[in-house]
Amino acid sequence: MRAIEFVTDQEQEVDEGPASRDLCTSGKPNAALGASNLASCKAQGYRSRETGKSQKIGSKRVKLRGSTLKSTQYGGPVSPTKTG
């Protein structure tokens, strides 16, 4: 087996889906969760957000730090952040 074949065989994409409610509401600290699960928990509104950013919701500007607002993907008012 060539080295390139070995590397590509190891890379298998896993479609995890959204984190479960039980995981998000458990007593585990944020550092114990994976990055994907933590982001999913925050998007679903189960964990508080830790950012200094604010966003316009309706006609008011609301700071997101400490809030448990859902993202628009889950029926809430917070639009996802743009990266890049």
Residue, then its C-alpha position, 0 to 999 in steps of 0.5 A: m500500500r502506498a502512503i497516499e492510499f493510506v492517508t486517504d483511507q483514514e479520512q472518512e467523513v462522519d455526518e454527526g448531525p445536531a447534538s442531542r438535548d441531553l448532551c447540551t443540557s448535561g453538566k459537562p463544561n464547554a471544554a469537554l465537548g467537541a467543537s462541532n457539538l458545542a456550536s450545535c448546542k449554542a445554535q439550538g439555544y441550549r448553551s450560552r454564547e461567549t462573544g463580545k458581538s451584538q446583533k440587531i434583533g427587530s429594531k433593537r441591538v442586543k449583545l449576544r454574550g451570555s444569551t441563549l438565543k437560537s439561530t435562524q436555522y432552529g427558528g430563532p432570531v440570531s443569524p449565523t456568523k460569516t467566516g472568511 
